[in-house]
Each structure stands twice: as structure tokens, then as C-alpha cells.
Amino acid sequence: MSKPNFAPLKLFITGPTYIRRDVKEAALLPEFGHRDAENDLRFGPIRENLRKIAGCGDDYEPILCLGSGSSAMETSIRSLVAEDETLLNVSVGSFGDMYYNIAVSNGKKAENLKFDYGMPIDLNVLEDKLKALRPQVVSFTHNETSTGVINDMKAVCSLIRQYGAMPLVDGVSIFGGATIALSDSGAAMYSTATQKSLALPAGFGIGFVSGEAEEKAGRVTNKGHHHDITKHLERARKNQTLTTPNTTLANMMWYQLDRIVNEEGIENRFARHIEMRGMVEKWAAGLDGFEMFVAEGFRSPTVSTVVCPQGVTSVQLKETVKEGMRDEGYLMDPGYMKLNHLLEEAGRRPIFRVGHMGDIMPDMLAAYLDALEKELMKL
Ligand SMILES: Cc1ncc(COP(=O)(O)O)c(C=O)c1O
């Protein structure tokens, strides 16, 4: 076979992300049988380290759903929303809308409460909706990747609980990059994935299931097979997955989580992400006509969004800046296209995203921002 000419791009998109060489090399660890004692040696430490990164001790049971983040999200819907119940989904962007669409496409009775792009969940508006609708379950996004907004998970869950509903949280693009403090969060189930702030290839949706969620899943019917939390938990407690896992990814995950917890240190990793958000803020402030899209206090530590000056279009971002950055060896994120089209239709300026999650280091980000600035100045 002839050698393919794949471009060795450095990924600054919002997932999949840059993967370190040593993490890739862990893919060469021996393959193993997923019902053999060797399985325990991988998934035992993986589950233990997931608990440490989540800050949940034994309060939640980690499960691995084969697929990606949305596999875990769909599992939360199928297992935790009963046939006769109403789900309220709260959306601050495209991935919020996706959680709603997952519910509807699974035949659940659902409503979508939407907030303007770039804004976090407004607790007063949510409270009015909770009073009017009285849903049994409420889903929302912790870190909205399309807009770069982080919601206050604890405050939102606390409000949802005041109205007797069960909160389901999508944490796909933040887990591994910021403090989750899951035990203290009020979430009934928290879903995430391998390919974002954990800096691994895609392949597992990760679910953290509370005892309360487990109890409810026991009562919910029509959960299917792979979306059945009860079945997942039975296997997870033996450190196993419900069906055959990607053992190459498991080897990489075993290595990477150990490295995060015991080498880099969880707190150092979280601090590094906050430092990188600060670097983008400072950089954007120094560029004429550019500004951060999200108000201070609600900016994601893993993905930053920057508004372009008047006159710059989403087409220029995609066709000129992104391609210019490719020539520099980078895969740039010219903004979530659907969102940019909506912004432009409303007469607003387009945004681009800087994914600084996972194992992107401050010096890598500094070099990227330098190159990006040069490309943007050509417009
Ligand atoms: C916030 C959020 N939720 C859900 C998803 C979907 O996750 P996946 O592509 O891993 O299924 C993404 C993917 O970008 C995301 O950013």
C-alpha cells in the first residue's frame, strides 16, 4: 500500500482534539478479552480515575456507553424519562437543541426552552417555565460548545430540584478540563465523552449515574438494550462494558487517565484550562474590532468564542482564514456554521471558536494565536 498523504494538522477545533504521542503509543499495549481478568486491569483504574476527575467518590457509578457523548445522553433519556412523563430541555445553543431532539426522536413528550445565543440559562425564566410545565425531568448543557457558554450546573440543578424534577446534564465538552464537583452538583446523571477535554479518540460515551437515577431506571420501560442503565450498571460494577469495547481505546484511556490524575494532577489540569481562557481573552482584547462573544463569568474554560469586526463574514472565516491556517499546519474552527448563519441573518457579526481543551498547552495556544492573528489581519 502506498503511504497516504494525510496532513499532520494540529487540531484547535472543539473535538476531536490533539492527542499526545505517548497517549497514541499506549494504543500499542496488548489487546485483551473484555470478559477476562485482564479487562479488570484496564477498566478498574479507568473507573476509579473517572470518579476522581468528576469529584464524585462513590456517589455516582461511571458507565461506558459504546459510541460517543450522545450515546450516553440518549441512554439518560431512554432510561430516565418514563412513557407518561414530560421532559423540559433547556437550550443555550445547538448542543442544547440536540438533547431535545434526542428526546423527541425517542418518542418522549418534550418541550425546549431556548435562550439567546451567547447567553447562559436565566434562572428566573427557567423558574417560570418549571412552574407552568411541571416536568418530571429536565435536561440541559453544562458547557455549550457552539457558543462557548458555561452554565452554573449547581444553581440550575438546585432550581430544578425545588420543583421536584430530575436534572440530566450534558457535560460532553468540559469533563476533564474543569472542576465538575459532581457529588455536590445535584445532577441525577451526567454524560460526557472521551474525545474532548480528556484528549482521547472518540469511542465511549461516559455516564455518571446516581443512586436515584438507578432506582428510577429500574421502573422505566422500553429502554432498549444499549440505552438501558440497569444493564450497564450490572456490568459496570464488574468493571465491564455492556457490549464489546474498543480495547485499543481502553488501553489509551487507562494510560491517559492515570497520567492526568497521577502525573499532571487534576487541579493543575483545570488551572491550565483557565489560564488558556485568559490567554484568548487577553489576545482578543488586543485586536481591533474583535471581542469575546460571551459575558465574563459565563465563558467556558475549554472553548472560547470571539466576535469578528463589522464586515467580516462567516464565508471569509471558513474559506480564507481556516484555509490559511491549514497552510500553517493547523485545523482552525471558523465557528459553528449553523449558528453563524443565524447570527448573520439577524444582522449580527459572526464568531469563531478557539478550542483549548484537553492536552493543548499554553505555549501551543500562544503559537496558534500568533498564526491566527496574522491570518485575520489579512482580511
Ligand atoms: C456539548 C456537546 N454535547 C453533545 C455533543 C455530541 O457529542 P458526540 O459527538 O460525542 O456524540 C457535543 C459534540 O460536540 C457537544 O459539544
The ligand as an SDF file (V2000), in Angstrom:
LIG
                    3D

 16 16  0  0  0  0  0  0  0  0999 V2000
  -21.9320   19.9900   24.3900 C   0  0  0  0  0  0  0  0  0  0  0  0
  -21.9810   18.8040   23.4820 C   0  0  0  0  0  0  0  0  0  0  0  0
  -22.9380   17.9010   23.6610 N   0  0  0  0  0  0  0  0  0  0  0  0
  -23.0260   16.8140   22.8800 C   0  0  0  0  0  0  0  0  0  0  0  0
  -22.1540   16.6040   21.8500 C   0  0  0  0  0  0  0  0  0  0  0  0
  -22.2730   15.3820   20.9990 C   0  0  0  0  0  0  0  0  0  0  0  0
  -21.2680   14.5140   21.4080 O   0  0  0  0  0  0  0  0  0  0  0  0
  -20.7210   13.3380   20.4890 P   0  0  0  0  0  0  0  0  0  0  0  0
  -20.3360   13.9180   19.1730 O   0  0  0  0  0  0  0  0  0  0  0  0
  -19.5640   12.8420   21.3200 O   0  0  0  0  0  0  0  0  0  0  0  0
  -21.8030   12.3350   20.3950 O   0  0  0  0  0  0  0  0  0  0  0  0
  -21.1330   17.5220   21.6110 C   0  0  0  0  0  0  0  0  0  0  0  0
  -20.1910   17.3420   20.4920 C   0  0  0  0  0  0  0  0  0  0  0  0
  -19.5280   18.2450   20.0550 O   0  0  0  0  0  0  0  0  0  0  0  0
  -21.0460   18.6470   22.4540 C   0  0  0  0  0  0  0  0  0  0  0  0
  -20.0720   19.5480   22.2750 O   0  0  0  0  0  0  0  0  0  0  0  0
  1  2  1  0
  2  3  1  0
  2 15  2  0
  3  4  2  0
  4  5  1  0
  5  6  1  0
  5 12  2  0
  6  7  1  0
  7  8  1  0
  8  9  2  0
  8 10  1  0
  8 11  1  0
 12 13  1  0
 12 15  1  0
 13 14  2  0
 15 16  1  0
M  END
$$$$
